[in-house]
Amino acid sequence: MSNETLQKAAVLMLTLGENEAAEVMKHLGPREVQKLGEVMATMKPIAHEEVGTVLTEFKVMTSQHSGFGSDTNEYIRSVLNQALGNDKATAVLGRILGDNDVSGIESLKWMDADSVAELILNEHPQIIATILVHLEDDQAAAVLSKFTERLRNDVLLRIATLDGVQPVALQELNQVLTRLLSGNEKSVKKQSMGGTHAAANILNFMGSTIETSAMDAFRNYDGDMAQKIMDAMFGFENLMDIDDRGIQLLLREVQSDSLIIALKGAPTELKEKILKNMSQRAADMLREDMETKGPVRLSEVEAQQKAILMIVRRLSDEGQIALGGKGDDAFV
């Protein structure tokens, strides 16, 4: 969700009331709930007119759609505690989750990166790799950033060479985590996870220093595999490979402040590609803002670029844009 969409969603949720908000939240994905809860927790008073505008827009949208989509309750507990406080959150959670406890590997999606890293730090690197491929790419990247360089590269290498997980082994791992977290056992479906694309997806959410170190480790292990990972990675400069229609769709989702910072140090060709897909007035304003923007930390530039790449990935997954790439190994 874009920042504007999150703000509108937060307004809607706070307007609905606890019972209705609880019913809506149980249909959202874990990252959506986390982001929405953070916005709700920091929401400032807004004018009645703005609330009316949001409700009107919601009415128009719902008249065109019949449902919300996914069926998951992950991350709701921690987010609601932040947004509503412990007392209210407990009541809401009871209505959302009922008697169903989240357990095993899935429970880790409820936890922050520091907690997950502390929990699995002393496990064998192969176990860590198996766990991380079940998390969202950005969460896995955040967990890896807590490890030492040596362990991080070892785990990434194992992720890149992981070729699925046997169901019995995965079930045993799930049971161990379940006992560790005091949850209830759940069945786990066999899934083909890991591989060079999984490693590339995680690296896309990590800083350039970590990325460089990991790629050196990959090259030392297997040059061909390292090249496959490089080919699979989609960097900020690869926005050049997206067609004009895709860029226009992307720009609708990106806030101008984020774009200004992300374009700091970007190739001139990429800046011009972005500008030509904006209205003349918007392009002139962006040029002016980029010229007047003072020095920005590299870490901040990378963070905004990663945030935009997350939007690119979502739009690609939704089939709204196509990502360019190299032959059949294109990262999509």
C-alpha positions in Angstrom: 0.0 0.0 0.0 1.2 3.5 -0.7 1.4 6.0 2.2 -1.7 7.8 1.0 -3.6 4.5 0.8 -2.4 3.6 4.3 -3.7 6.9 5.7 -7.1 6.4 4.1 -7.3 2.8 5.4 -6.4 3.9 8.9 -9.1 6.6 8.8 -11.6 4.0 7.7 -10.6 1.5 10.4 -10.8 4.0 13.2 -14.2 5.1 11.9 -15.6 1.6 11.8 -15.3 0.8 15.4 -13.7 -2.2 17.1 -16.1 -5.0 16.0 -16.1 -4.1 12.4 -12.4 -3.3 12.3 -11.7 -6.7 13.8 -13.7 -8.4 11.0 -11.8 -6.4 8.4 -8.3 -7.0 9.8 -8.6 -10.8 9.8 -8.7 -10.7 6.0 -5.4 -8.7 5.7 -2.0 -10.1 5.1 0.7 -9.8 7.9 2.7 -7.0 6.4 -0.5 -5.0 5.6 -1.7 -5.3 9.2 1.6 -4.3 10.5 1.8 -1.2 8.4 -1.8 -0.3 9.0 -1.5 -0.7 12.7 1.6 1.6 12.8 -0.3 4.3 11.0 -3.4 3.9 13.3 -1.1 4.2 16.3 0.3 7.6 15.1 -2.9 9.0 13.5 -3.5 12.7 14.4 -6.9 14.3 14.6 -8.4 14.9 11.1 -11.3 17.0 9.9 -14.8 15.7 9.4 -14.6 16.6 5.7 -11.6 14.3 5.2 -13.4 11.4 7.0 -16.3 12.0 4.7 -14.1 11.9 1.6 -12.5 8.6 2.7 -15.9 7.0 3.3 -17.3 8.2 0.0 -14.2 6.8 -1.8 -14.6 3.5 0.0 -18.2 3.2 -0.9 -17.4 3.7 -4.6 -14.6 1.1 -4.4 -16.7 -1.5 -2.6 -19.5 -1.2 -5.1 -17.0 -2.6 -7.7 -15.6 -5.5 -5.6 -17.1 -8.4 -3.7 -14.3 -9.4 -1.3 -11.0 -8.6 0.3 -8.9 -11.5 -0.7 -6.4 -13.3 1.5 -7.3 -15.4 4.6 -4.7 -14.9 7.3 -4.5 -13.6 10.9 -0.7 -13.1 11.2 0.8 -10.0 12.8 -2.6 -8.8 14.1 -1.7 -9.4 17.8 1.4 -7.1 17.9 -0.1 -4.4 15.7 -3.3 -4.1 17.6 -1.4 -3.9 20.9 0.4 -0.9 19.4 -2.6 0.7 17.8 -5.3 0.1 20.5 -3.4 -0.7 23.7 -3.3 -4.0 25.5 -6.9 -3.9 27.0 -8.7 -3.1 23.8 -6.4 -5.2 21.7 -7.2 -8.3 23.8 -10.9 -7.9 23.3 -10.5 -7.4 19.6 -8.0 -10.3 19.2 -10.5 -12.6 20.8 -13.1 -11.8 18.1 -10.5 -12.1 15.3 -8.5 -15.1 16.3 -11.0 -17.1 18.5 -9.2 -20.1 19.9 -6.8 -20.5 17.0 -3.2 -20.0 18.1 -0.4 -19.4 15.5 2.4 -21.8 15.9 5.7 -23.1 14.6 7.3 -21.3 11.7 4.3 -19.2 11.1 4.6 -17.7 14.6 7.9 -16.0 13.6 5.9 -13.7 11.3 4.5 -12.2 14.4 7.9 -11.2 15.7 10.3 -8.4 15.1 13.6 -9.0 13.4 15.6 -8.8 16.7 13.4 -11.4 18.4 13.6 -13.8 15.4 17.4 -13.4 15.2 17.8 -14.1 18.9 15.6 -17.2 18.7 17.4 -18.8 15.8 20.9 -17.4 16.1 22.4 -20.6 17.6 20.7 -23.0 15.3 22.6 -24.7 12.4 22.9 -22.4 9.4 21.0 -24.9 7.3 18.1 -24.7 9.8 18.3 -20.9 9.8 18.1 -20.9 6.0 15.1 -23.2 6.0 13.3 -20.9 8.4 14.1 -17.7 6.6 12.8 -18.8 3.2 9.4 -19.1 4.9 9.4 -15.4 5.9 8.6 -12.4 3.8 11.7 -11.3 1.9 12.0 -8.0 3.8 11.6 -9.6 7.1 14.2 -12.3 6.3 16.6 -9.5 5.2 16.1 -7.7 8.5 16.8 -10.8 10.4 20.0 -11.5 8.4 21.2 -8.0 9.1 21.4 -8.9 12.8 23.9 -11.7 12.1 27.7 -11.5 11.8 29.0 -11.2 8.2 30.3 -14.8 8.3 27.0 -16.3 9.4 24.9 -14.1 7.1 26.9 -15.1 4.0 26.8 -18.8 5.1 23.0 -18.7 5.4 22.5 -16.8 2.2 24.7 -19.4 0.4 22.5 -22.2 1.8 19.3 -20.4 0.8 20.7 -20.0 -2.8 21.5 -23.8 -2.9 18.3 -24.9 -1.1 16.2 -27.2 -3.3 13.0 -27.6 -1.5 12.4 -29.1 2.0 11.2 -32.6 2.7 7.8 -32.5 4.4 8.9 -34.7 7.3 11.9 -32.5 8.0 9.8 -29.4 7.8 7.2 -30.8 10.1 9.9 -31.7 12.7 11.3 -28.2 12.4 7.8 -26.7 12.9 7.3 -28.9 16.0 10.6 -27.7 17.5 9.6 -24.1 17.0 6.1 -24.7 18.3 7.5 -26.1 21.6 10.0 -23.2 21.7 7.2 -20.6 21.3 4.6 -22.5 23.4 2.2 -22.6 20.5 0.1 -25.4 19.0 1.2 -27.7 16.3 0.0 -27.1 12.8 0.3 -29.1 9.6 2.8 -27.8 7.1 2.3 -28.3 3.4 5.3 -29.2 1.3 6.6 -26.2 -0.7 9.4 -25.7 -3.2 11.4 -23.0 -1.5 14.9 -21.6 -1.7 17.2 -21.3 -4.7 18.9 -18.4 -6.4 15.7 -16.4 -6.8 15.0 -16.6 -3.1 18.5 -15.4 -2.3 18.2 -12.6 -4.9 14.8 -11.5 -3.4 16.3 -11.2 0.1 19.4 -9.4 -1.1 17.1 -6.8 -2.8 16.1 -5.7 0.7 19.6 -5.4 2.1 22.1 -2.6 1.9 24.9 -2.4 -0.7 27.7 -3.2 1.7 26.0 -6.5 2.8 25.0 -7.2 -0.8 28.6 -6.8 -2.0 30.0 -9.1 0.8 27.4 -11.8 0.0 28.1 -11.7 -3.7 31.8 -12.1 -3.0 31.0 -15.2 -1.0 28.7 -16.5 -3.8 31.5 -16.0 -6.4 34.0 -17.9 -4.2 31.6 -20.8 -3.9 30.3 -21.0 -7.5 30.7 -18.3 -10.1 27.8 -19.5 -12.3 25.5 -19.5 -9.3 26.6 -16.0 -8.4 25.8 -14.8 -11.9 22.3 -16.3 -11.7 21.7 -14.4 -8.5 23.0 -11.2 -10.1 20.7 -11.7 -13.1 17.7 -12.4 -10.8 18.2 -9.3 -8.7 16.2 -6.2 -9.6 18.1 -3.1 -8.7 16.8 0.5 -8.6 18.6 1.2 -11.9 16.6 -1.6 -13.5 13.6 0.8 -13.4 14.9 1.7 -16.9 13.6 -1.7 -18.1 10.0 -0.9 -17.2 7.9 0.5 -20.0 6.4 4.0 -19.8 3.0 2.7 -18.8 4.5 0.8 -15.9 6.5 3.9 -14.8 3.2 5.9 -14.8 1.5 3.3 -12.6 4.4 3.2 -10.3 4.5 7.0 -9.9 0.8 6.9 -8.7 2.0 4.8 -5.8 5.1 6.7 -4.8 5.2 9.8 -2.6 7.1 12.8 -4.1 9.3 13.1 -1.0 10.4 9.4 -1.3 11.0 9.8 -5.0 13.2 12.9 -4.6 15.5 11.1 -2.1 15.5 7.9 -4.1 16.6 9.7 -7.3 19.7 11.2 -5.5 22.7 9.9 -7.4 20.5 7.9 -9.8 21.7 7.9 -13.5 20.6 10.8 -15.6 18.8 8.5 -18.0 16.7 7.1 -15.2 15.8 10.6 -13.9 14.8 11.7 -17.4 12.7 8.5 -17.8 10.8 9.3 -14.6 10.4 13.0 -15.6 9.0 12.3 -19.0 6.3 10.1 -17.6 5.0 13.0 -15.4 2.9 16.0 -16.3 4.9 19.1 -17.2 4.0 20.8 -14.0 4.8 17.8 -11.9 8.1 17.3 -13.7 9.1 20.9 -13.2 8.3 20.7 -9.5 10.3 17.5 -9.1 13.3 19.1 -10.9 13.2 22.1 -8.6 12.9 19.9 -5.5 15.8 17.8 -6.6 18.0 20.9 -7.2 17.1 22.4 -3.8 17.4 19.2 -1.8 20.4 19.2 0.4 22.8 16.3 1.0 21.1 13.0 2.0 22.7 10.1 3.7 23.4 7.1 1.5 21.5 4.8 3.9 18.4 7.0 3.5 18.7 7.0 -0.3 19.0 3.2 -0.3 16.0 2.9 2.1 13.8 4.9 -0.2 15.0 3.0 -3.2 14.2 -0.3 -1.4 10.7 1.0 -0.5 10.0 1.9 -4.2 11.3 -1.6 -5.2 8.8 -3.1 -2.8 6.0 -1.3 -4.7 7.5 -2.4 -8.0 7.5 -6.0 -6.8 3.9 -5.7 -5.6 2.7 -4.2 -8.9 4.6 -7.0 -10.7 3.0 -9.7 -8.6 -0.4 -8.2 -9.3 0.3 -8.3 -13.0 0.0 -4.5 -13.4 3.6 -4.0 -14.7 6.2 -6.2 -16.4 9.8 -6.2 -15.3 12.5 -6.3 -17.9 15.3 -8.8 -17.6 17.9 -11.0 -19.3 16.2 -13.7 -21.4 14.4 -16.5 -19.6 16.1 -15.8 -16.3 14.3 -12.4 -16.0 13.4 -11.5 -12.4 9.6 -11.1 -12.2 
